Each structure stands twice: as structure tokens, then as C-alpha cells.
Amino acid sequence: MGKRVIVIGGGIIGASVAWHLARRGAEVTVLSAGPGPASGATFGWINASFYLDEAHFRLRQAGMAAWHRLEAVAGQGLVDWCGCLNWEEPDPAETARRLSGLGYAIRQLPGTELRVREPRLAGLSDTALHAPEEGIVEGAEAVARLLAGSGGVVLSGVKVSALLAEKGRVSAIDTNAGRFEADHVVLAAGTETAALLAPLGIELPMLQRPGMVLRTRPVEKVLSHIIVAPGQELRQDAAGRLVASTVGKHQEDRADRIAERPDLAAEATLARIAALLPGVDLELESVTLANRPMPADERPVIGAVGPEGLTVAVMHSGVTLAAILGELVAAEVMTGADDPLLRPYRPSRLIA
Ligand SMILES: Cc1cc2nc3c(=O)[nH]c(=O)nc-3n(C[C@H](O)[C@H](O)[C@H](O)COP(=O)(O)OP(=O)(O)OC[C@H]3O[C@@H](n4cnc5c(N)ncnc54)[C@H](O)[C@@H]3O)c2cc1C
């Protein structure tokens, strides 16, 4: 019999961890209260051009490479490797130098090439940064594909109420559907992670970081890249919907509440999109709002915590990081491997 591992959480992190654990021979059960709120609301941008420090850059860069490995085995089309055009940076030459110096694929384009690449956009700058290796994951679709292909047992609508430990080891999980026994538990419950750790006497400090993403009804093909224009990030999905953050530089959004009424924020976002794409008939389809699972120092929290046999995996930028996290957490659970990429992110730095 393989190692019985329960993954709590059916968002992009739980799905990737489950997928990789099953490939390593674990008997995996995923327990999820429902679809991942953050993974369903995400903008879905995979990149390492946004980072907090060099270790974070390296993890994100490894995250991009890991998505290619995951696609090679889980099936193409998980990621749209459309690349990004960015003319929001105040000093694009300096940004290009800094990122190139780290080994990142990025170059400064003249406005003429920008216009050729995105002929439908108005208000273009005379220069932009092109990051050709960045991409998009549609969160909910990727989760569904990974869970379906994981080879694990996936139980949705199962809400975990308690993690049980015996003689210093995790032994079982109590849920609204009864008790589940496990040799190992991976807690990937997004914003609910702290609440599930608290009864074990473990206090994981998390921040409140809500965010909104707007989708229009499908329109004809008007964009070929992820667009970062001043104050507006925008992309187009495979069905033709325009997908937009409702704040500029959404990855750096540090507001602890939504500044505006969602309907007003949606209206303002639609107006910005209309200015970028004149003549396109824009109709609002949906606005999704969710809290980002953000540990107190904004960095991922990954690794063993509390009783033996318990691993936690909670983070913002979870779309960028899901594939690499799945690989590394599965390796750690199954072999005890301690990957240097994860060392800056151990729970002990935040948990007394
Ligand atoms: C507006 C917005 C934009 C974003 N944009 C980007 C981006 O462009 N790029 C990027 O990399 N990241 C982005 N992120 C962050 C990224 O979406 C998240 O980091 C990622 O989705 C987190 O996934 P998760 O699986 O940890 O959490 P979730 O998707 O929230 O899933 C949590 C899971 O845990 C389950 N759960 C919770 N409590 C329990 C319980 N008691 N019992 C059982 N199950 C439970 C839930 O049901 C759910 O299945 C964005 C996030 C937001 C909100």
C-alpha cells in the first residue's frame, strides 16, 4: 500500500500537489469544501518579472519552467504562452537591464513593433517591454484538469473541521463527511489555512488582500499578449473574453479592502478598456472577488509545521508557483527531500 496522503484544498495548489504526489506513488485523497475561491478569481498571469527579492525571483522562474514540464505530461494547452507587453514601467531600459541581468527573457521594443504586435490597441507608447516567455493559466480550468488527471480520489463538498494528532503525529482529519485517516496531510486551504492550524496551537499570520477581476462577454480576437498599460492589466481568453484587473499593478496591490464599490470599479475598468480598444463592443460578463492567500510577509509558506506528518502550502502568486510547488512538496512528502529553493519559505520564520 502506498503512503496515504490527504490534501486539504481543491484550488490550484492542492490540485498540483495532488497531481505530483500521485505520480510519485502516493494514495492521494483531495478533500475540498468547494472550488478554490482564489484560483477561480485569479488573473492567471505566470511570470517572474514581478518579485520581492532574488530568492523569490528564482522560485518564480523555476515556477515558469515547471509549468512546461507539467504541460509535457499533463497535456498541452494548460498554459497560453502568449508573452507580455508592458509599457507601464517608469524606466523600461533599467527594468530590462535588471531582469536580463537575472537571466530573464525580456527586451525593449520600439513603438513600431508594438503597433505591429497589437494593432487594435490605442494609446500605445513609443516603447514597451516584451517578456516572451510569460503566460496565462485559466485557474478554474487548470484545477479541473489536474484534479481529473491526478489519479487521486477527489471529494468535493467535504469541509474539514479538525486535524487530529496522536503521539505528536498527524493521524486523521475530521470533516462533515466523517473521519479520514492519513499517513501525511498537506494543508493547501488558501485563505482558510490559518483557521485550520489555529486549533493545533499554531498561529500563522496572514494578511487581508482582496482583489477583483472582470470579464467581458466574448469579442472578436483583439489581443495577442498580456497587456500592462498604465493603470490597466488586460488579456483575452481563448473564448474571446477580455479579462482585466480592476486595479493597476495588481500583483503589488497592498490594499486591505476593496477601495470602490465593485460595480463602480467595474464601470471604471470597462472605461479604461474602451479607451485602449476603441470600437470594440464591451459588455460586462462577470466580476469575481476573492482574498489572496497572503502570509504576513507576502511570501509563500511551505513545509512541515506542528505535528509530524503535516505540511502546509499557502501563498499568493499561486498560479505562477503551482507547478513547481507541486513538484517540490510531493518530493518532500515522499522522500524527505529538502530543496534549497524552499528554504526561504519555511513556516518557522513566521510561526513562533
Ligand atoms: C484577484 C486575484 C488575482 C490574482 N492574480 C494572480 C496572477 O495573475 N498570477 C498569480 O500567480 N497569482 C495570482 N493570484 C493569486 C493566486 O490566484 C492564488 O495564489 C492561488 O489561486 C491560490 O490557490 P490555493 O489553491 O492556495 O487557494 P484557493 O484557490 O482559494 O483554494 C483553496 C481550497 O481550499 C479549500 N478549503 C478551504 N477551507 C477548507 C476546509 N475547511 N475544508 C476543506 N477544504 C477547504 C477550498 O474549498 C478550496 O478548494 C491572484 C489572486 C486573486 C484573488
The ligand as a Tripos MOL2 file, in Angstrom:
@<TRIPOS>MOLECULE
LIG
   53    58     1     0     0
SMALL
NO_CHARGES

@<TRIPOS>ATOM
      1 C1         -7.8600   38.8590   -7.8450 C.3       1 LIG1
      2 C2         -6.6770   37.9280   -7.8390 C.ar      1 LIG1
      3 C3         -5.7530   37.9810   -8.8750 C.ar      1 LIG1
      4 C4         -4.6530   37.1140   -8.8630 C.ar      1 LIG1
      5 N1         -3.7830   37.1380   -9.9120 N.ar      1 LIG1
      6 C5         -2.7290   36.2850   -9.9420 C.ar      1 LIG1
      7 C6         -1.8610   36.2400  -11.0630 C.ar      1 LIG1
      8 O1         -2.0420   36.9670  -12.0430 O.2       1 LIG1
      9 N2         -0.8170   35.3530  -11.0240 N.ar      1 LIG1
     10 C7         -0.5950   34.5200   -9.9630 C.ar      1 LIG1
     11 O2          0.3660   33.7490   -9.9800 O.2       1 LIG1
     12 N3         -1.4240   34.5340   -8.8960 N.ar      1 LIG1
     13 C8         -2.4750   35.3850   -8.8640 C.ar      1 LIG1
     14 N4         -3.3300   35.3940   -7.8040 N.ar      1 LIG1
     15 C9         -3.0500   34.5080   -6.6800 C.3       1 LIG1
     16 C10        -3.4900   33.0920   -6.9680 C.3       1 LIG1
     17 O3         -4.7270   33.0980   -7.6230 O.3       1 LIG1
     18 C11        -3.5700   32.3250   -5.6470 C.3       1 LIG1
     19 O4         -2.3100   32.3880   -5.0060 O.3       1 LIG1
     20 C12        -3.9400   30.8650   -5.8630 C.3       1 LIG1
     21 O5         -5.1270   30.7480   -6.6160 O.3       1 LIG1
     22 C13        -4.1010   30.1920   -4.5110 C.3       1 LIG1
     23 O6         -4.5590   28.8780   -4.7240 O.3       1 LIG1
     24 P1         -4.9530   27.9630   -3.4930 P.3       1 LIG1
     25 O7         -5.1840   26.6200   -4.0470 O.co2     1 LIG1
     26 O8         -3.9390   28.1320   -2.4140 O.co2     1 LIG1
     27 O9         -6.2860   28.6360   -2.8940 O.3       1 LIG1
     28 P2         -7.8050   28.5560   -3.3910 P.3       1 LIG1
     29 O10        -7.8890   28.5470   -4.8550 O.co2     1 LIG1
     30 O11        -8.5360   29.6340   -2.6660 O.co2     1 LIG1
     31 O12        -8.2920   27.1310   -2.8930 O.3       1 LIG1
     32 C14        -8.4510   26.8340   -1.5320 C.3       1 LIG1
     33 C15        -9.1150   25.4810   -1.4220 C.3       1 LIG1
     34 O13        -9.1750   25.1150   -0.0450 O.3       1 LIG1
     35 C16       -10.4680   24.6280    0.2250 C.3       1 LIG1
     36 N5        -10.7590   24.7640    1.6490 N.ar      1 LIG1
     37 C17       -10.6750   25.8610    2.4320 C.ar      1 LIG1
     38 N6        -11.0590   25.5580    3.6910 N.ar      1 LIG1
     39 C18       -11.3760   24.2430    3.6930 C.ar      1 LIG1
     40 C19       -11.8500   23.3380    4.6840 C.ar      1 LIG1
     41 N7        -12.0670   23.7160    5.9580 N.pl3     1 LIG1
     42 N8        -12.0930   22.0470    4.3210 N.ar      1 LIG1
     43 C20       -11.8770   21.6240    3.0420 C.ar      1 LIG1
     44 N9        -11.4260   22.4490    2.0740 N.ar      1 LIG1
     45 C21       -11.1860   23.7330    2.4000 C.ar      1 LIG1
     46 C22       -11.3720   25.4730   -0.6610 C.3       1 LIG1
     47 O14       -12.6520   24.8750   -0.7900 O.3       1 LIG1
     48 C23       -10.5590   25.4500   -1.9400 C.3       1 LIG1
     49 O15       -10.7970   24.2550   -2.6430 O.3       1 LIG1
     50 C24        -4.4590   36.2150   -7.7880 C.ar      1 LIG1
     51 C25        -5.4080   36.1440   -6.7670 C.ar      1 LIG1
     52 C26        -6.5160   36.9880   -6.7880 C.ar      1 LIG1
     53 C27        -7.5340   36.8780   -5.6850 C.3       1 LIG1
@<TRIPOS>BOND
     1     1     2 1
     2     2     3 ar
     3     2    52 ar
     4     3     4 ar
     5     4     5 ar
     6     4    50 ar
     7     5     6 ar
     8     6     7 ar
     9     6    13 1
    10     7     8 2
    11     7     9 ar
    12     9    10 ar
    13    10    11 2
    14    10    12 ar
    15    12    13 ar
    16    13    14 ar
    17    14    15 1
    18    14    50 ar
    19    15    16 1
    20    16    17 1
    21    16    18 1
    22    18    19 1
    23    18    20 1
    24    20    21 1
    25    20    22 1
    26    22    23 1
    27    23    24 1
    28    24    25 2
    29    24    26 1
    30    24    27 1
    31    27    28 1
    32    28    29 2
    33    28    30 1
    34    28    31 1
    35    31    32 1
    36    32    33 1
    37    33    34 1
    38    33    48 1
    39    34    35 1
    40    35    36 1
    41    35    46 1
    42    36    37 ar
    43    36    45 ar
    44    37    38 ar
    45    38    39 ar
    46    39    40 ar
    47    39    45 ar
    48    40    41 1
    49    40    42 ar
    50    42    43 ar
    51    43    44 ar
    52    44    45 ar
    53    46    47 1
    54    46    48 1
    55    48    49 1
    56    50    51 ar
    57    51    52 ar
    58    52    53 1
@<TRIPOS>SUBSTRUCTURE
     1 LIG1         1 GROUP 0 **** ****
